[in-house]
Amino acid sequence: MKKILIVEDSDMVMKVLRHLVHSASLAYEAVYAASLAQATSLYEQSPDDFFAALVDLNLPDAPDGEVVDFTLSKKIPTIVLTGSYDEKRREQLFNKGIVDYVTKEGRYAYSKAIGMIHRLEKNQRIKVLVVDDSDMSRKHMANLFRRHLFQVVEAVDGVDAIKVLLENPDIKLLITDYNMPQMDGFELVRNLRYKYDKTDLIMIGVSGESSEALSAKFIKHGANDFLRKPFHPEEFYCRIIHNIEYLELVEQITENAQRDHLTGLYHRAYFFNAARELYKTAVEKAVPLSMAIINIDQFSSVNERYGNAWGDVALKHIAANLHNMLGRFLLARADSDDFYVLMPGLDHEKAAALLSKVKQLLAAEACTLSGEICNFYFSAGVTSQLHQSLDQQFAQAHTYLQHAKEAGGNMIVDDGDAEE
């Protein structure tokens, strides 16, 4: 497991940091030191294991920030804690390559520092595109992004940027200069906004020109934000993080709107929207696509016996197990104890065999309700007959489910059974 190195000589501050790290449930192990000597010793024990460092600027054996030089020399992303604000020192630290600079001004400041570690963790999964015809300017911005652990790709002008975007559809943020040959920044932003919404791709314009209208012009062309060169690294990061966090917030809201509030699985409306695209692909490419409707046997008796609150516990248990086994497919909780699964690439035989295994595994996972052990079984209807529409395929699966229920439940009926 990667580690976070925390270096702080104040017992009170260290106590606060330990509490915040524990509460934050970081994906990394925190190791603590009260001096440069202790930090050096911890590093030497496992030199390749450090993800980031949070260090006090003034230590008993490193009063002039030597610990920062040490962590940066080991290429560890470094966040600096300091008891006082010094403009000159701040400038020096950013020029050296620190991630951020946090003044010790209470609990909020320490929470911000821990939050920056979370931000670095997330940044590793975010790809950005830097567009500038100046090698020096492009490399400078790319290095600023890499300092915060973003994945970075580069382009030399607008035409090149469009090519890079097509090759990297997972790019989340684009930062572009204004003056470039072939296609300038305005034209690039305007063209891309026809395809990408502001919540699909963040675009930030940059320019060294002094025109007062430049920022407004960029934003009117579709940019999310604008930076004027030369900019300070701290301003650069504030703008980038603000826009990234806005995008993540929109994505989270959108994701939550697609989910069933109780189980966390997709809800019925999202299922059918996504299913129609998968159905269309299956028809066009003539590939198998199986639809399954799952119903938990005798689930109404759970609510009758234990009450609705325990019924919700049971549904969460069932949903979690179904997700573990079927989460790679399109899985949704539809109504009460009904679940839908769409399985691209599987014909009815393979889909039925998979669901049979899932049924066995679910039955083996006991659930405790009001102190009693319960096991759950389900019936399912499965079809890979595409018919003339998704709705017809769904109706076929529902008919098979009814056959399974009429036969006593705890069974799967598929196209093969109907042919017999």
JOQUI-V805870 format. One line per field, one symbol per residue. ss: DSSP state (H for helix, E for strand, L for the rest). phi: phi as a letter, one per 40 degrees, with the letter a starting at -180 (. if undefined). burial: b if it has 24 or more other ideal C-beta (glycine too) atoms within 12 Angstrom, else e. A space follows every 10 residues. Layout:
ss: ???
phi: ???
burial: ???
This chain:
ss: LLEEEEELLL HHHHHHHHHH HHHHLLLLEE EEELLHHHHH HHHHHLLLLE EEEEEELLEL LELLLHHHHH HHHLLLEEEE EELLLLHHHH HHHHHHLLLE EEELLLHHHH HHHHHHHHHH HHHLLLEEEE ELLLHHHHHH HHHHHHHLLL EEEEELLHHH HHHHHHHLLL EEEEEEELLL LLLLHHHHHH HHHLLLLLLL LEEEEEELLL LLLHHHHHHH LLLLEEEELL LLHHHHHHHH HHHHHHHHHH HHHHHHHLEL LLLLLELHHH HHHHHHHHHH HHHHHLLLEE EEEEEELLLH HHHHHHLHHH HHHHHHHHHH HHHHHHLLLE EEELLLLEEE EEEELLLHHH HHHHHHHHHH HHHHLLEEEL LEEELLLEEE EEELLLLLLH HHHHHHHHHH HHHHHHLLLL LEEEHHHHHL
phi: .cbbcbbacc cccccccdcc ccccfccbcc bbabaccccc cccccaccbc cabbbccbbd bacbgcccdc ccccgcdbbb bacacbdccd cccccchcca bbccbhddcc cccccccdcc ccdcbbbbbb baccdccccc ccccccdcgc cbbbacaccc cccccccbcc cbabbbccca cgaccdcccc ccccbbcccb acbbcbaccc dccccccccc chccaabccc bcdccdcccc cdcccccccc ccccccccbc cccgcccdcc dccccccccd ccccbfbcab bbbbbccfcd cccccbgccc cccccccccc cccdcbccbc baccbfbbbb bbbcgbcccc cccccccccc ccccccbcbf gbcbbbbbba bbabccfbac cccccccccc ccccccchgf abbbdccccc
burial: ebbbbbbbbb eebbebbbeb beebebebeb bbbbbbebbb ebbeeeeeeb bbbbbbbbbe ebeebbbbbb bbebebbbbb bbeeeeeeeb eebbebbbbb bbbbeeeebb ebbbbbbbbb bebeebbbbb bbbbeebbeb bbebbbbbbb ebbbbbbbeb bbebbeeeee bbbbbbbbbb eebbbbbbbb bbbeebebeb bbbbbbbeee eeebbeebee bbbbbbbbbe bebbebbebb bebbbebbee eeeeeeebbb eebebbbbeb bbebbeebbe ebeeeeebbb bbbbbbbebe ebeeeeeeeb bbbbbbbbbb bbbebbeebb bbbbebbbbb bbbbebbbeb bbebbbebbe ebeebebebe eeebbbbbbb bbbbbbeeeb eebbebbbbb bebbbeeebb bbbbbeeeee
